[in-house]
Amino acid sequence: MENQRKLRPVMFVGTSSDVGKSVITAGFCRIFKQDGYTPAPFKAQNMSLNSYATPEGLEIGRAQAVQAEAAGIPCHTDMNPVLLKPTNDQTAQVILNGKSIGNQSAKEYFLSNDRATLFEEVKRAYQRLASRYSPIVMEGAGSISELNLKKRDITNMRMAIAAGAATYLVTDIDKGGIFASLYGTMQLLEPEEKVCIKGIIINKFRGDPDLFQEGKKMIEDLCGVPVIGIIPYFKDIFIEEEDAVSLKLKRNQPVAGKVNIAVVLLSRMSNFTDFDRLDKDSRVNLYYTHTAAGIAQADIVILPGSKNTIEDLIELRENGLATAIILAHQNAKTVIGICGGYQMMGKTIQDPGQIESVAGEAEGLGILPVETTILGEKTTRQCSFTYRNFAENCIGYEIHMGETKVQGAPQPVAYLVENHTDGYFLSEKCWGSYLHGILDNQVVINDLVAPYTDLQVPYVDYLEFRSEQYDKLAVLLRENLDIEQVYQHIKD
């Protein structure tokens, strides 16, 4: 039964980026859901190449879609009104309320006068969301003490003040230096910002937290707010990562006795969570590689999505990986491509409007008989489909700006509703698809690894598995944080 009492919003901000705010936000979404409330996540501005399609066919950051899933509700653009998708080191595509409004350089975006307009858009999205859900579980971005950016901030303390959020400062003790980062962060806050901070959360602690009680007291004395808990470092709860930075910590070598699957590590790789389900298959050793040797040692090579397909393709040719991928195909290894990777496997990629690249065009790997043109209109939609000639219902989503045409007779990978098809199936060892999440479906994984192993694995309902992970995360947070203190502040 839903608890009808309206609660204040709660917000989690960081001393720096990658301190675990996204996962903690997801955990609190699940806790409030378990306690009978109707929570929803909110992040005013997200910068990420990991995005997701809403049921309405609009685009938001993948992290907010994960948090919405933890809350048990459909994702919506109001949960992430501004999404920045970097196309190179200086330029990003700006997604506002789920739709692209074009590319801007960092200078144009951060120094232009439309920041005030954006903040109004962000506040309107928040207000719409808050009229439907309670509490709103908000997430900040990066560090809250970047003085050069604070006046233009639409994400962190400015948003916390606008929403009246009970705010918690999260730090990652595994990185070291938390005394300086916490104290320095608090000292750099304005008085009206300090008032918002209700507590500190120490994340990713290794060892016995009882041995840190003296340190905890020192932090409380220095910062003037309580430490509401110390969350242990964990590896047995699987929540999607927000940042591709995590890929550097993953495996990067083949393993004997497993089906070795190499994901080509692209500079502008997008939607790396496409491979989370595959990584959990006991038959598989999934690793990420940017070397020709890593590709040569794999049974299966996957070209992932890219935010700038042409530039990543040019880089593959320059560093020799394109040759290694073509050679793997010629040697009867399995080679597949997802979204941008599918485009790369074709004969050519044209970008006449220079939407993604000033190069305008590039020769593909020539593995599949398809040609792609980059268009200004983006395709974003959730999809139900069947894979090849299998009867099982599958789910995935599309986010791409290209239109790919087949030379000759179509040979689809997937059959969607209303007679739509997707991708090109050359053989059981070579195909490409626009469908992100296609490898979340066990029938696809089974078919992918079938040439390399006779082992069968029990069927796993992946949505049920993900739900179990949110429940495990909620237990972990309840055991290690003062949840009652949080309720005291949001029930005021």
N, C-alpha and C positions, 0 to 999 in steps of 0.2 A: 504494500500500500504506500502511495506516495505521501511524503511529508509535505504539507502545504505551507509550512512556515517559510517566509522569505528570509534569505540569508544575505549578508554582505558578501561581496566577492573576495576571493583570496588570490594572492599573486605570488609567484615564485620568480625571483630575480637572482642574478649571479654576480660573483666577484669577477668572473671572466666568462668566456665562452666555454662550452663543453664541460660544464660542471655537473650535468645530469638533471637540469631543470625539466626537460621534456618528459623524462621517465617519471620524475616525481609528480609532475602535473597529471600524467596518465594515472598514476597510483591514487591520487586524491580524487580524480574523477570516479574511479571505481569505488573508493571508500564512501563517498557521498551517495553514490547509487545504492550501495549495499545498505546504507543507513536510511533509505527511504526518500531521499531528495531527488531532484531532477537536474543534475549538474550538466554544464556544457563547457568545453574548453574555449579559450580565446587567446590569440596572439596577434597583436595589432599589425606587426610587420615581421615577416620571416624572410630570410635570405637562404635559399636552398635550391638545389637541383632535384631534390626528391619531392615530387608533387603527386597529386591525386585528383581524380575526377569526381565531382559530387554527383548525386542522383539527377540533378538538373543539367548536368553536362558542363559544369564550370570547374575552375581549377583552384586548388588551395594547396598549402604545404602538407606533405604526407604526415608530418608529426601531428598536426591537428586532426587529421582523419583517424589516426591511431588513438588519440585521446578521446575523440568522439565515440569510437568503438568501445573504449574502456568505460565510457559513460552510458553505453547502451543506446545511443541515438544516431540518426543519420548525420553525416557531416554536411556542413553548409558554409558558404563563403563568408557569412558573418563571423565565423570562427577565426578567419584569417583574411581580413579585407585587403591587405597589401602583401604581395609575394614578389620578391626580387629573384630572378633566375639569371645568374651571371652567364654571359655569352663569351666573355674573355676577361682578362685581368682588370679592365677598366670600364666595361659596359655590361649592363644587365637589362633583360626584358622585365618590364614592370607590369605586374598583374594586379588590377584593381577590381575588387568585388567579382573576382573569378574570370575576368576577361583581360586580354593583353591590351595595353594602351601604347605599346611601342617600346623601343629600346632607348635607354638614356645612359650617358656616361655618369660615373660617380659624381663628377663635378656638377653636371646638370641636375642630378637628382638631389644631392644634399645641399646645394647652394641656391637652388631656384626658389621663387616665391610661392610655389604651389605646395610647400610643406604645410602651410596653414590650412590650405584646402584639403590636403590629404588627412590631416589630423581631424578635421570636421567629418570626413568620410569615415574615419576609424571610429570616432565617437558615436556616429549614427549606427554603424554596424554593431557596436557594443550595446547600445540602447535597445536595438531590435532583439538582440540575443537575450539580454537581461529581461525583456518583457515576456520571454517564452520559457526561460530556464532559471533555476536557482539551486545552488550558488553558481556563479561564473568562476571558473578556475583559470586564472590568467597566467601567462608565461611571458617573462621578459626576454630580451635578446642581448647576447654578449655581456659586457660589463656595464654596470649602472653608473660607473664613475669616470666615463670618458668625457672629460671636461670640454674638449673641442667639439664634441657632437651633442652635448646635452641640450643646448638651446634649440636644436633641430630635432630632438628626440620625439618620436611619436609612439614609442614602444614601452619604455621602462617607467621611471618614476613619474613622468608627466602623465602617463596613462593611469598609473596607480592612484595619483591624486584626483584625476578626473573621475575615476570610478569609485573612489573612497574605499580602496581595497586594503584589507589586512595583508601586509606584505612580509615575506620571509626571504632572507638572504641566504643563498645556497653557495657553498664552497666545496672544492674537491681537495681533500686532504692528501690524496694519492699523488698530487702534483707537487706537494710541499709548499712551504712559505705561507701557510694560511693565517698566521698571526699578523703578518705585515699586510696581507691582502684584505683581511677583514677589517683591521683597524684603519688602514688607509682608505678603504671604501667608505666606512662610516664617517671618517673625518671630512671627506670630500662632499658629503651630502649637505644640501641646504636644510635649515631647520624644519621646513614644512615637509621635506622628504624624510628626514629622520623620524618624524612622528609616525609615518606610515609603517616603519619597520617594527614588527612585533616579535621577531625572533630570528635565530640563526639555525641553519641545518648544515651539519658537517656530513658530507657524502663520501662514499668509497673508502671507508676506514678498514684497514687490514689489521688483524690481531685482536687483542682483548680491549674493548672500550673502557673497562674499569681502570686500565693503566693510563687513560687520558683524562681522568677526572680533574687532576690539577690543571691541565691545559684548558679544559672546559671552563673552569672557574676563572682562569686568567683572561680568556676571551670575553667572558661576561663582564668582568671588571673593566676591561679595555673598551669594550663597545657599548656597554650600558644597556644591553638587551639580553634576554636569556637564550641559551643554546637549547632548543627544544628537542634535540636528539642527534644521535650519531648513527648513520646508516652504514651497515657493513658492505664491503665490496662483495659483489655476488656474481656468479657465473652460471647459476642453475635456474635463472628466470630469464625467459627470452622475450624481450620487448624490442621492437624495431628501433634501431639507431636513427637519429636525425641526420647526423653529419657523416660524410664520406671519410672524415678523418679516422673513423673507426676501422676502415679497411686496412690501414697500415699495421693494425694489430692482429689481423687475421692471418691464416696460413698462407704461405706462398710457395710451397713445395709439393711435388707429387708424393704419394704414399703407396707402398707395395701392398697388393691384395685388395685394393679399392678401385672403383671406377673413378679415375682422375679427371676432374672437370676444371678447366682453366678459364676463368673470366678475364678477358683482356682489359687491363687497367688503363682506361682512357683519361686524358687530362681533363675533359669536360664531361665525364661520365655522369649520367642521370639515373635516378630510380634504381640505385644499387640494391634496394630491398627486394627487387625481383628474384633474388637468389637465396633469400632467407629460408624458404621451405626446402629447397634443394639441398641446402647446407645441413639440414637436419635428417636427411635420409641416410640410414646406417650403411648403405651400400656405397656411398659416395664420399670421395675426398674432394671438396671444392676449394680451390685456391685462386688468388688473384695474381696476375703476372704482367710485367711489362718487358719481358725478355723473350727472345726467340727460342732459347733453350726451354723456358717454361711452357711455351706453346708446343714445342716438339715432343715434350714428355707427357702431354695430356692425351687421354682417349677422346675427350670431347672438348671443343673450343667454343666459347660463347662470346660473341660480340655484343656488348650491352648497348643501352641507349646513350645518346649524347645530346647535349644542348647545342653543340655546334658541330654537326656531322662532317661538314666539308673540312674544317680545320683539323678535326681529329683524324680524318682520313689522310690528309696531307702529312700529318705527323707520323702516322703509321707507315707511310711510304718512306719517309725520311729516316726513321729509326730501324727499318728492316723488318718490322712486325708484319707488314702487309705481305711480304714475300713468305714469311713463316706461316701465315694463315692460309695462303693459297697452296703452299706445299703440304700442309696438314690435310687439306681437302683432297689434293692429288694422291696422297698416301692413304686414302680411304679412312681417315679419321672423321669423326662427326664434327661438322661446323654449322652452327646456327646463329641467327642474329635476331635481336629484339629491338624494335623501333629503329633508332638511328643505326644500330648494327645491321638490321635488315636492309636499310637503304645502302649502307656501305657494300653489302654483298652483291649489289646489282652492277649494271654496266656503267651508268653515269648518274651524277647528281647535279642538277641545275638549280641555281639560285639567282634567277634573273633580276630580282629586286634587291639583291645583296642584303637579304633580311638577316641571315646568320653570318655570312662571310663576304668580305670584299673580293675574294677570289672569284665568286660568281658561278663557278662550276668545278667539278673534279671528276676524274675517271674513277669508277668503282673498282672493286676487286674482281668483277667479271665472273663471279661464281654462280649467280642467279640471273635468269633472263628478264630482268626488270629494270626500269628507268624511273628516277624520282625527280620531281620538281618541287622545290620549296615554295610554299604559298603563304600569303599574308594571313589567311584565315586559319585559325588553329582548330583542330579536331580534338574535343575533350568529351568523353562519354564513358559510362560504365557499360559493360557488355556481358551478356549471357551467350554462351556458344557451345557447340560440340566440336571436339577435336577430331579431325580426319573422319574416319568411318566408325568411330566409337560412339556409343549411345549416351555415355555419361554427360550430365549437364555440368558445364564449367563456367567460371566467372573470371573476369579480368577488366581492364580499362585501357582506353586509348588517350594519349596526350602527344600530339605531333602536329607539325606544320607542313608536312610533305604529302604529296599525292604520288603514289607509286603505280605505274602501269606495267602490265605484263606483256612481253613480246611473245605472241603465239597464244596457244590455248591456256586458259587459267587452270591452275592446279592448287586449290586453296589448302591452307593449313587448318582453317577454322571456318565454321558455318554459323553465322549470326542470325538473329531474327530478321524477318522481312526480306529474306533472300539475299542478304548481304554476306559477303565472304571476306576473308582476311588472309594475307600472306601468300607465299608461294612454297609449295612442297616439291622439291626436286627429288628427294629420296628420304628413306628413313634416317640417313646420315647427313642430310643437308636441307635446311629450310629456313625461312625467315618470316617473322610476324610482327605486326604493329602492337600486339596485345601485351601490355605490361601485366604482370600477374599470371601469365599463361603457365608459368612453372610453379604456381601455387596449387595446381590441380594434379592429383596423384596419377591420373590416367596419362597425362602428358609426361610426367617424370618416368613412369614405368616404360613407356614407349621409347623415351630417350635413352635409357640405360639398357634396354633389352638386348642390343647387340653385344653387350660386354659382360652380362651376368645373368645367371639363371635364378639367382636368389629373389625371393619374393618378400615383401614387407607387409605387415598388417595394414589395413586401410586406416588412415588417420583423418578425422574430420578436422581440417586446419582451422576453421572458424572456432570450433569447440576448443581446440588446443590453445588458440590465442586467448580465448576467454579465461581458460584455466591459468594462463600466465598473469593476467590482470588480477585474478583473485590471489595468486601467490604473492604478487607485488604488494597488494593491499595488506596482506598478513604481515609481510616484512615491515612495512611502514608503521602499522599499528603496534608492532612489537618494539620498535626502536624510536618512535617519535611520540611526543606528548600531543596526541590528537585532541584531547579535551581542551588543551590550551588554545588550539586553533578554533575549536567550536566556540569557546568563550569570546573570542574576538569577532567572529563573524555573526554571532547571535545578538550582538549589542544593538 
